Amino acid sequence: MELTVSLEDVCRIVTRLREYEAQVPAVDPDDGSNPSDDKDVSVLEDETNEAVELEVRAAIDDLAEDEAAELVALALVGRGSFDAVEWDDALESASEEIASVRDAAAVLMEMPMGASYIEAGLAAFDLSCDDTGQLT
């Protein structure tokens, strides 16, 4: 199996997707308090980090259709829905999932632990994000 999408692009998306997944809904009851008093918990709130969501969406939307399908297929393999030897089936399923919602970004962003699944999918093919796709 050889990916059409570059490993660097995959790893950058994984990095941003991890940031997106780390956000929590805004629930700080002392929103108007001094940030040092509440240990800056508002940093993790959705409203203050909307740029991360936009960056993830833009990165995925910039991929060609087949590249986006590969990204979702990697997540499906990493999640255990398919084995590495079932790559063609994973690709077909990924394409169907994307077509059903018309948005690859939505498929991945709504998948709990999507970044971890993509990395596990890469590992199934002896690929890794180590030293690849790091933000500069």
URPEGI-V971303 format. One record per pair of residues at least 4 apart in sequence whose C-alpha atoms are under 6 Angstrom apart, sorted by the first residue. I is the first residue (numbers start at 1). J is the second residue. D is the distance in Angstrom with one decimal. If there is no record, write none. Layout:
# URPEGI-V971303
i=I j=J d=D
i=I j=J d=D
This chain:
# URPEGI-V971303
i=4 j=67 d=5.9
i=5 j=67 d=4.8
i=8 j=132 d=5.6
i=8 j=133 d=4.4
i=11 j=129 d=5.5
i=11 j=133 d=4.7
i=12 j=133 d=4.6
i=13 j=17 d=5.8
i=14 j=115 d=4.9
i=16 j=56 d=5.9
i=17 j=115 d=5.8
i=18 j=115 d=5.8
i=20 j=52 d=5.9
i=23 j=44 d=4.9
i=23 j=45 d=5.9
i=23 j=46 d=6.0
i=24 j=44 d=5.9
i=24 j=45 d=5.3
i=25 j=45 d=5.5
i=25 j=46 d=5.6
i=26 j=45 d=4.7
i=35 j=40 d=4.8
i=54 j=58 d=6.0
i=57 j=61 d=5.8
i=57 j=105 d=5.5
i=58 j=62 d=5.9
i=60 j=105 d=5.7
i=63 j=67 d=5.7
i=63 j=68 d=5.7
i=69 j=73 d=6.0
i=69 j=94 d=5.4
i=69 j=95 d=5.4
i=72 j=94 d=5.5
i=73 j=90 d=5.1
i=73 j=91 d=5.1
i=73 j=94 d=5.2
i=74 j=118 d=5.1
i=74 j=121 d=4.5
i=75 j=79 d=5.9
i=75 j=117 d=4.6
i=75 j=118 d=4.2
i=75 j=121 d=5.8
i=76 j=81 d=5.4
i=77 j=81 d=5.7
i=77 j=82 d=4.8
i=77 j=83 d=5.7
i=77 j=121 d=5.0
i=78 j=117 d=4.3
i=78 j=118 d=5.8
i=78 j=120 d=4.3
i=78 j=121 d=3.8
i=79 j=117 d=5.2
i=82 j=86 d=5.9
i=84 j=124 d=6.0
i=98 j=102 d=5.3
i=98 j=103 d=5.5
i=98 j=104 d=5.1
i=105 j=109 d=5.9
i=106 j=110 d=5.8
i=108 j=114 d=5.8
i=122 j=127 d=4.8
i=122 j=128 d=5.9
i=123 j=127 d=5.1
i=123 j=128 d=6.0
